[in-house]
């Protein structure tokens, strides 16, 4: 056993670059795990925002249907009925219509705001996905050093890793929508 440990220690001293590449690979793996988790969470958030937006649009549509029914009631009341009864019906219908118009406007604004939340979450998710992909490439490229012993692979891995990390950080900083538009 002592011979194996000595042999093992001497191999580390023969390849100090290999030690550094091993640490690089570990750092890249940790960054990859963090960005992967962030990506999954952002995709989940986008789905939840989309569900909320769909619910709000459905409520908006239901309100518009109610508004249209009241408008029909107004028109029919004008065509049939006695003047005293029609005046009461028309006043009630006008009040209801105004209520539904106001409610529909508020619902539309809320639904549009939810849609913008969906778009922002999807843009961040795209950035995280691209960052994740670049970090995976960086990890593989860096690991190729152990097969080839060529220094160009860890250098390419560092470049890919820094690019992936920068794009993932951009997703957090608010530049995600701009980057997503450029990449799509």
C-alpha positions in Angstrom: 0.0 0.0 0.0 2.8 2.4 0.8 4.2 1.8 -2.7 0.9 2.8 -4.3 0.7 6.0 -2.3 4.3 7.0 -3.2 3.6 6.2 -6.8 0.4 8.2 -6.7 2.2 11.2 -5.2 4.9 11.2 -7.8 2.4 11.3 -10.6 1.0 14.5 -9.2 4.4 16.1 -9.2 5.0 15.0 -12.8 1.9 16.8 -14.0 1.2 20.1 -12.1 -0.9 21.3 -15.1 -3.1 18.3 -14.6 -3.7 19.3 -11.0 -4.7 22.8 -12.1 -6.9 21.4 -14.9 -8.6 19.1 -12.3 -9.4 22.1 -10.1 -10.6 24.0 -13.2 -12.9 21.0 -14.0 -14.2 21.0 -10.4 -14.9 24.7 -10.5 -16.7 24.4 -13.9 -18.8 21.5 -12.5 -19.9 23.6 -9.6 -20.8 26.5 -11.9 -22.6 24.2 -14.2 -24.7 22.8 -11.3 -25.6 26.3 -10.1 -26.6 27.5 -13.6 -28.5 24.2 -14.3 -30.6 24.7 -11.1 -31.2 28.4 -12.0 -32.3 27.4 -15.5 -34.8 24.8 -14.2 -36.2 27.2 -11.7 -36.6 29.9 -14.3 -38.4 27.5 -16.7 -40.8 26.6 -13.8 -41.4 30.3 -13.1 -42.2 30.9 -16.8 -44.7 28.1 -16.8 -46.3 29.5 -13.6 -46.5 33.0 -15.0 -48.0 31.7 -18.2 -50.6 29.8 -16.3 -51.5 33.0 -14.3 -51.7 35.0 -17.6 -54.0 32.4 -19.2 -56.3 32.5 -16.2 -56.4 36.3 -16.3 -57.1 36.3 -20.0 -59.9 33.8 -19.5 -61.4 36.0 -16.8 -61.1 39.0 -19.1 -62.9 37.2 -21.8 -65.7 36.1 -19.4 -66.1 39.7 -18.4 -66.3 40.9 -22.0 -69.0 38.3 -22.7 -71.0 39.6 -19.7 -70.5 43.1 -21.0 -71.8 42.1 -24.4 -74.9 40.5 -22.8 -75.7 43.7 -21.0 -75.3 45.7 -24.2 -77.7 43.3 -25.9 -80.1 43.9 -22.9 -79.8 47.6 -23.5 -80.7 47.3 -27.2 -83.6 45.0 -26.6 -85.0 47.1 -23.8 -85.1 50.0 -26.2 -87.0 48.0 -28.8 -89.6 46.5 -26.5 -91.3 47.5 -23.3 -93.1 50.5 -21.8 -91.3 53.7 -21.2 -91.3 53.6 -17.4 -90.0 50.0 -17.3 -87.6 50.6 -20.1 -86.0 53.6 -18.3 -85.3 51.5 -15.2 -84.0 48.6 -17.3 -81.8 50.9 -19.3 -80.4 52.6 -16.2 -79.5 49.3 -14.7 -78.0 48.0 -17.9 -75.9 51.1 -18.4 -74.6 50.8 -14.8 -73.7 47.2 -15.4 -72.0 47.9 -18.7 -69.9 50.6 -17.2 -68.9 48.3 -14.4 -67.9 45.5 -16.8 -66.0 48.0 -19.0 -64.0 49.2 -16.0 -63.4 45.6 -14.8 -62.4 44.4 -18.3 -59.9 47.3 -18.6 -58.3 46.4 -15.3 -58.2 42.7 -16.2 -56.6 43.4 -19.5 -53.9 45.5 -17.9 -53.3 42.7 -15.3 -53.1 40.0 -18.0 -50.7 42.1 -20.2 -48.5 42.6 -17.1 -48.5 38.8 -16.6 -47.6 38.3 -20.2 -44.6 40.6 -19.8 -43.5 38.5 -16.7 -43.8 35.4 -18.9 -41.6 37.0 -21.6 -39.0 38.1 -19.0 -38.8 34.7 -17.4 -38.5 33.0 -20.7 -35.7 35.3 -21.8 -33.8 34.6 -18.5 -34.4 30.8 -19.0 -32.9 31.0 -22.5 -29.8 32.8 -21.1 -29.4 30.2 -18.4 -29.8 27.4 -21.0 -27.1 28.9 -23.2 -24.8 29.5 -20.1 -25.5 25.9 -19.1 -24.5 24.6 -22.5 -21.3 26.6 -22.6 -20.3 25.4 -19.2 -20.9 21.8 -20.2 -18.7 22.4 -23.3 -16.1 24.0 -21.1 -16.1 21.0 -18.7 -15.7 18.5 -21.6 -13.0 20.6 -23.3 -11.0 20.9 -20.1 -11.3 17.2 -19.4 -9.8 16.5 -22.8 -6.5 17.6 -21.4 -6.2 14.3 -19.5 -6.5 12.3 -22.7 -4.3 14.5 -25.0 -2.1 16.4 -22.6 -2.6 19.4 -24.8 -2.9 22.8 -23.1 -5.2 24.2 -25.7 -8.1 22.2 -24.4 -8.2 23.8 -20.9 -7.6 27.2 -22.5 -10.7 26.6 -24.8 -12.5 25.3 -21.7 -11.7 28.5 -19.8 -13.0 30.7 -22.7 -16.2 28.6 -23.0 -16.7 28.6 -19.2 -16.2 32.4 -18.9 -18.6 32.9 -21.8 -21.2 30.7 -20.2 -20.8 32.3 -16.8 -21.1 35.8 -18.3 -24.3 34.9 -20.1 -25.8 33.3 -17.0 -24.9 36.4 -14.9 -26.5 38.6 -17.6 -29.7 36.7 -17.0 -29.7 37.9 -13.5 -28.7 41.5 -14.3 -31.7 42.2 -16.5 -29.9 42.0 -19.8 -31.6 38.7 -20.5 -34.3 40.0 -22.9 -31.7 41.8 -25.1 -29.4 38.7 -25.2 -32.3 36.4 -25.9 -33.4 38.6 -28.8 -29.9 38.6 -30.2 -29.6 34.8 -30.0 -33.1 33.9 -31.3 
